[in-house]
Amino acid sequence: MAFPLRHPAVAGVVAGMRSAEEVRRNLAAFARQVPEGLWSDLAAAGLLDERASQPAPPEPSPLSRHRRSSLTSFRRRVR
């Protein structure tokens, strides 16, 4: 889920889930930080197009703050 969110044009990612357990696993995966060097390592190994390994925007946009707020709210309801 972290890869598409690196691009400034992407506002969100929709992951299909069939159970509360899948929701919990996806929330946990979404909360994990991906080391910034991973993307350049993948590109260097030929596993990721160089054009796709751009860094994430330095400042969170208002939309990404909204996304985090919505995620926090959703977590409360799932538990």
FENJO-V541842 format. One record per residue. N is the residue number from 1. RES is the residue in three letters. SS is DSSP state (H for helix, E for strand, L for the rest). PSI is psi in radians with two decimals (NA if undefined). D_FIRST is the distance of its C-alpha to the first C-alpha in Angstrom with 1 decimal. Layout:
N_RES_SS_PSI_D_FIRST, N_RES_SS_PSI_D_FIRST
This chain:
1_MET_L_-0.38_0.0, 2_ALA_H_-0.58_3.8, 3_PHE_H_-0.96_5.7, 4_PRO_H_-0.49_6.4, 5_LEU_H_-0.17_6.9, 6_ARG_L_-0.43_9.4, 7_HIS_L_2.28_11.7, 8_PRO_L_-0.34_14.1, 9_ALA_L_-0.21_14.6, 10_VAL_L_2.15_11.2, 11_ALA_L_-0.36_11.9, 12_GLY_L_2.93_9.2, 13_VAL_L_2.33_6.7, 14_VAL_L_2.12_8.8, 15_ALA_L_2.22_8.2, 16_GLY_L_2.36_11.7, 17_MET_L_2.48_13.4, 18_ARG_L_-0.14_17.1, 19_SER_L_2.88_18.1, 20_ALA_H_-0.60_18.1, 21_GLU_H_-0.72_17.1, 22_GLU_H_-0.66_13.9, 23_VAL_H_-0.82_13.2, 24_ARG_H_-0.76_14.1, 25_ARG_H_-0.74_12.1, 26_ASN_H_-0.69_8.8, 27_LEU_H_-0.73_10.1, 28_ALA_H_-0.73_11.1, 29_ALA_H_-0.70_7.9, 30_PHE_H_-0.57_6.4, 31_ALA_H_-0.35_9.8, 32_ARG_L_2.45_10.1, 33_GLN_L_2.32_10.8, 34_VAL_L_2.19_10.1, 35_PRO_L_2.33_13.7, 36_GLU_L_-0.60_14.3, 37_GLY_H_-0.31_16.6, 38_LEU_H_-0.74_14.1, 39_TRP_H_-0.75_13.4, 40_SER_H_-0.59_17.2, 41_ASP_H_-0.74_17.9, 42_LEU_H_-0.71_15.9, 43_ALA_H_-0.74_17.7, 44_ALA_H_-0.55_20.9, 45_ALA_L_0.00_20.6, 46_GLY_L_0.23_20.2, 47_LEU_L_-0.11_16.8, 48_LEU_L_2.28_15.2, 49_ASP_L_2.36_17.3, 50_GLU_H_-0.62_18.8, 51_ARG_H_-0.38_18.2, 52_ALA_H_-0.11_14.4, 53_SER_L_0.47_14.7, 54_GLN_L_2.63_15.8, 55_PRO_L_2.73_15.2, 56_ALA_L_2.69_13.3, 57_PRO_L_2.41_15.9, 58_PRO_L_-0.65_18.2, 59_GLU_L_2.28_18.9, 60_PRO_L_2.39_16.6, 61_SER_L_2.86_17.6, 62_PRO_H_-0.60_19.2, 63_LEU_H_-0.70_16.3, 64_SER_H_-0.59_13.7, 65_ARG_H_-0.70_16.4, 66_HIS_H_-0.70_16.7, 67_ARG_H_-0.77_13.1, 68_ARG_H_-0.72_13.6, 69_SER_H_-0.77_16.9, 70_SER_H_-0.70_15.8, 71_LEU_H_-0.76_13.3, 72_THR_H_-0.78_16.3, 73_SER_H_-0.73_18.6, 74_PHE_H_-0.70_16.6, 75_ARG_H_-0.74_16.5, 76_ARG_H_-0.68_20.3, 77_ARG_H_-0.57_20.9, 78_VAL_H_-0.63_19.0, 79_ARG_L_NA_21.0
